[in-house]
Amino acid sequence: MATAAKPISARFLIIWFGQLISGIGSGLTAFALGVYAFNRTHSATIYSLIILFAFLPSYLLKPIGGTLADRFDRRLMMMLGDLGSALGLLFILLMFLSGMNDLWVIYTGTALSSVFVALQNPAYKASVTDLLDEEDYAKASGLVQLTESVKYLISPIVAGFLMYYFRIEVVLVVDIATFALAICTVLAVKKTMVQAKAKEADDSFWSEFKKGFRYTFAQKELVILLSVVSLVTFFIGFIQSLFGPLILPFADAKTLGVSQTIAATGMLFSSFFIGMFHNSKNQAKILAVSLAVAGIFYALFGTSTNIILVTAYGFLFFAALPFVNTSIEVLIRKRVDNEVQGRVWSIVSLISQLGMIVAFAIAGTLADKVFNPLLQPNGALASTVGRFIGTGNGRGIGFMFIISGILVLHTAVVLGRLKSIENQK
């Protein structure tokens, strides 16, 4: 029977709290900008492009940010990252206030913020090893994932109501304020966090950068795991970029916000459970089972236009994700030495999220040009697939989710049979 373990480090919790609030703010902006652009253009492509611009720069630059996190004070990297991200939002805010609200403004501001996430995120992940013992890694992973889940849990419903009563500029101001709070929490533990080790003069930036890649690719089991995860994230990228375009054809922004919030409570409950009670045993089996569960409800997610059913399937899908992510993090973290944590985590992110980048780049076009036309009332699949999941705007996206869920389930079966993953130390 599972029992509660000792309380986690207060120093870590201070940092975590700041990132939690900042995550809520980032979720507000992501939701608001996506809905704002979709309502103007009614294009899934535009909606997904905003997500791509917000994600791609940090994805490409994380290996560099990870190397910096191992060379310099990780607290400084976190503060610089949060400050730079706030500046990207400030750019959008000032342009909107001046009357310039073209889509390029949103693309530019979100891309600028994303550049600085590449500094903040590897340093934040590496600080877990600075502040905690190995026995607390799984709990910390659950809490870190909670900061990600609030973007879907709290942010959508708050953003939906803010957009109903106020202009989008108010959402941007709130997000900027949350970045300021995150910086303050890092400052609060400035004198107690572990300092990054000083490097020898002959250890150049690029030599350490390359060392991170050599260290990662020298472990075959790690490469296998990351390759499988990259395939999975390709399908997860569809749901991230098309959640709004799936629901907005039959619901307004407030309904979308409420639905997304309720669905994301699955991540809240699972992350809380992992943070309080989860241990580090049998992670390979947990990974395969939770991934299979996610695939099943991912497929069901696309079958209906009933907002209650869609929300329920979404809840169960999101409930499985923290177990998937925690298992991956624990399996990787146990294999990585602390002095290369920043570099390796950035490389892990680069490889594992490659599929997601591809999904963000093609999801909107596939939806607008291929799948949605197939399931229009007179589309090629209207009399077959359409009989089961319906026809009209957004039904092609539902069909994409069904196919993706089945492929995620298949990936889980393959992953469960990889003995090399089970034998990780």
N, C-alpha and C positions, 0 to 999 in steps of 0.2 A: 504494500500500500504506500502510495506517495506521501511524503511528509514535507512540511515547509522547512526550507533551509534557513541559514543565518541571513540577516539583512545584508543587502548589497551595499557597497561603499557609498558613503554620502558624497564624496568628491565626484564620483561618476554620476550620481543622481542629479547633482547641480548642473553639470554639463548637459546631461540628458534632458533636463527640464527646459533649458534654453532652446535645445534643438526641437523639442516637442512643440513649443509655442511657435518657433520659426516654421516648422512643418505645417502647422495650421495656416499660417499666413501664406506660405507658398501654395498651398492647396486652394486658398481663396482666389489667388491670382490666376492659377492654372484653369480653374473652373470658369471664372468670370471672362477671361480672354477667349477661351474656347467657345463659350456660349455667345459672346458678343460677336465673334467672327462668323459663327455658323448662322446666326439670325440675320446677319447682313448678306451673306452669300448663299446660304442653304447648300453648302458644298462640304462633303466629308473630306475632300482633299485638303481644303483650306484648314479645316479643324485639325487634321492629323499633321499638317505642315507646322502648325504652331507648336505642337508637341515635339516634332522633330527638331525645330530650332532651339527649343528649350533643353533638349537632351544631347544632341550631337556634339556641340563643342566640349562639354564636360566629359563626354565619353572619349573623345579623341585625345584630350589633354590629361586625363587622369594618370597615365603612367608618369608624366612629367611631374604632376602634382604629388604623386606618391613618392617619387625620388626626393622632392623638396621636403616632404614630411619626415623623411629619414635623415636629412641633412641639417634641418633647422628646427627650431622650437615648434612643436606641433600646435601649441596654443596660438602662436603668432599666425601660423597658416590658417587655423580655423577663423581667427578674427579678420584676417585679410579677405578670406573667402566670403564671409558674411557681409563685410563692408562692400566689396565689389558687386555682390549680388544685389544689394540694395541700390547701388548706383544704376544698375541696369533698369530697375523698376522706376527709379527717379526719372530716367530719360523718357520712358513711356509716359509717365505722369505729366511732365512738363510739356511734352509734345501734344498730349491730349488737351491740356489746359490752354494751349496756344491755338487750338482749333485744328491741328494736324493729327488726324486719326486714321490715316491710311494703313493698310496691312503691313507695309514695310516697317513702320514704326514698331509694331508688335514683334515682328520677326527680329529686328535689330536689338531691341531691349531685352527680349528673352534670351537671345544668343549671348549677349554681353553678360547677363546674370549667370548663364550656364558656364561660361569660361571660368568664373571664379568659384563655382561649385567644384571644379577640378582641384582647387587648392584646399577647400574645406573638407570635402568628403573623405579622402584618404587619411587625412590627419585625424579626423573624428573617429574613423574606424580603428586606426592604429592606437588611439588613446585608450581603447578598451583594454588592450594588453598592458599599457602603462599603469592603469589604475586598478586592475582586478587580477585575482588569482585564476588559474585555469578552471577550477571548479565552478566559477561564476560565469564562464563564457556563454553557456547556453541561456542562462537567465538574462545576461546583458544583451544577447542577440534578440531575445523576445522583446525586451524593452526598446532596443534600437528599431526593431520592426514596427513597434507601436508608433514611433515618430513618423514612420512612413504611412501607416494606416490612417492616421488622423487627417491626411490629405483627402482621403475618401470618406472618412467617418464624420468629422465635424465640419470640415471646410465646405463641402457642397451645399449643405442645408443653410449654413450661415451666409455663404456667397449668394445663394439663390434669393434669400430674403433681402440682403443688402442691395442686390441689383434691382429688386422690385421696388424698393423704397428710395434708393439713392442712385447716383451716377456711378459708373465703373471707377472713376477717380478715387472714390472713397475706399474701395477695395484695395487699390494700390497703396494708399496712405497707410492702411492698417497693416499690410504686408511689410512695408518699410519699417514700421514701428516694431514688428516682431523680430526683424533682423537686429535691430538695436538692442533688444532684450537679450538675444542670443549672445551677442558680444559681451554684454555685462556679466552673464553667467560664467563665461570663460575667464574674464578678469577676476571673478570672485574666487577662483581656485588657482590663481596665477602662481602663488608661492608654494603650492603643495603638489602640483603635477610633476611627473617625471620629465626631466629635460632630455632632449635628444642628445645622443652621444656626439661629442666633437669628432670631426673626421680628420684624418691625416692629410697633409697638404697634397700628397700625390694621388689621393682619391678624388679624381675629378668628377664633376656632375655626370658626364656621359659614361664614365666607367661604371659608376654606381647604377646608372640607368640600365646599362646592358647587363650588369650583374643580376638585376632583378628578373630580367627575361630568362637568363641562363638558369637561375635558381628555380624558376617556375617550371620551365620546360624540361628540366632534368628529372622531374617526377612524373613518370608515365601515367600513374593512376590519377594524378591531379589533372593532367591534360585530358584524359578520357572523361572525367567527371565534368570538366568545364565545357568540353565539346557537346556533351549531352545537354547540359544546362543551356548552352547557347541555342540549341534547337528548340528547347522548350520556351525560351524567352521570345523566340520568333512568334510563337502562337499567342503568348501572353501580351505581346506588343499590339496585336489586333484588338484585344479587349480594352486596352488602355487608350488607344487612339480612336476607337469607334463606339465606345460606350454612349457618348452623347448623341452622335448621329443615329444610333439604334433606337433611342427612346424619344428624341425630340420630334420626330414626325408624328407621334401620337400623344405628346405631353409637352407642357411648358417648362420653363427653366426651374420654377419652384418645385414642380413634381419631379423633375430630374434630380434636383438637389436632395429632396427627401428620399427618393428611391436609392440614390447612390449612398446616402448616409446610412440608411437602414441596412443595405447590403454589406457595407463596410464594417458594420458592427461585428460581423463574423471574424474579421481580422483583430478587432479589439479583444474579443473573448479569447481567441486562440493565443494572441500575443501575451495577454495577462496570464493565462494558464502556463505558458512556457516560461515567462519571467518569474513566476512564483514557484513552480513545482518541477519543471522539466529537468532531466539529467542528460548526460552526454553519451548514454549507452544506446546501442542498436540504431545508430543514426542512418545507416544505409537502408535498413528495412523501413524505418519511418519515412524516409525520403520517397521510396518507391510507392508505398501505400498512400501517402498524402497526395502525391502527384496523380495517382490514379483517381482518387476522389475528386480532385480539382478538375481533371479531364471530363469526368462524367457530368458534373454540374455546369461546366463550361458549355458542353454540347446542349444541355437542357436549356441553358440561358437563352439560346437563339431560337427556341421553338415557339415562343408565344409573344403576343402583344398585350396580354393581360398584365397590367403593371404590378399586381400583387404576386403573380407567379414569377415574373421576371425578377422582382426584388428578392423573392425567396430563394430562387436558384442562385442569384448573385451572392446572397448571404452565405450559402453553403460553399460556393466557389471560393470566396474570400476567406472563409474560415479555414480552408485547407492550406492556403498560401503560406502563413507563418511557419507551419511545420515543414513545408518544403524548404523555405529559406533558411530556417534555423539549422536543419540537418546539413545543408550545403555549407553554411558558415562554420559549423563545428568540425565537420570533416576536413575542411581546408585549414582552419586556424590551428588545429593540433599538429599540422605538418610544417608550420612556418615559424622560423626563429624570429624573436622580437625585433632584432636589429634590421630586419628587412620587411617588417610588417607593412609599412607604408607602400613600398614599391610593389610587393606581391599583391596586396589588396587592389591596388590600382590596375595591375595587369589582369587579375582575376575579373575585375569589373569590365575591363576592355574586352576580354575573350567571351565571358558569359553573356554580355549584353549585345554582342554583335548581331545576334538574331533579332533583338528588339529594334535596333537601328534600321535593319532592313524592313521590318514590319512597319515601322513608322513612315518609312519612305514610300512604301507601295500600298499601304492599307487603303488610303483615301481613293487612290486611282482605281484599285481593284473594286472597291465598293461602288464608285460613281460610274465606271466605264464597263464593268463586267457583271458583277453579281446583282446589283440593284436592277439593271435592265432585264436580267434573266427572270426576275420575279415581279416585274410589272404585270398588270392584269392581262396584257397580251404577250408577255414574255415567253421565251422558249421553255421555261420550267414551270410556268403558271399552272398547267394542267396536271403536273406530276408532284414535284416538291411543294408547289404552292397550295395543293389540296390539304397538306398537313400543317404548314407553318404560315399560310396566308400569302397574299400578294400586296404590292404597293410599296411606297417609300419605306426604306429601312429593312424590308424583308430579305433582301439580298445579303445585308449585313448579318441577319440572323442565320442564314444558310452558311456564311463564312464561319460563324461561331460554332455551328454544329460540326462542320468538317474539322475545324481546329481542335475542338474538344476530343473528337475521336482520335486524332493524331497524337494529342498529349497523352491520352490513355495508352496508346500503343507504345509511346516512348517510355512510360512508366513500367510497362511489362518488360521491355528490353533492359532498362536500367536495373530492375530487380534481379536480373539474371547475370549481371556482371560481378563475378566473384572478386575481381580485383578491387572494386569499390568497397565490398564488404570487409575486405582484409586491411583496410586503412588502419594505421596505428593510432 
